[in-house]
Amino acid sequence: MSTALAPASPKLDRRRLSAPGLKAFFRIAGLWGLSSEEQMTLLGLTSRSTLFNWRRDPAVSLSKDTLERISYVLGIYKALRILLPDDKAADAWVRQPNAETLFGGRSALERMLSGQVADLFVVRQYLDSQRGGWG
């Protein structure tokens, strides 16, 4: 029996994940009707030219922070598709006022647009709890 430790998890290949992540993000942004400013906030950007450059050529190497933000958006999108099988209802949900304490009458998008990655996490966690776990 071997007592060797399992190899460390492979290093995140940011270059390989960036283009597909951006393409998926921009597709979701279109479905949710996000403005350029809203997209910039969700991605953690301050430069409009960076956003437009990424749209034109997503073959970049994104930071871990940006990849984390995209991952949360993808998870939110997936959870909404599971919870609300009607695509239009799922896409509209992010802009609808929400009476849950977590949202305080604001929409999930308003919460996500605080600019903090933690707010993306909170919305993702809320939706995952509504569907019964992380699956």
Secondary structure, DSSP 8 states (H G I E B T S, - for coil): -------------HHHHHHHHHHHHHHHHHHHT--HHHHHHHHT---HHHHHHHHH---S---HHHHHHHHHHHHHHHHHHHH--SHHHHHHHTTSB--STTTTTSBHHHHHTTS-HHHHHHHHHHHHHHTTS--
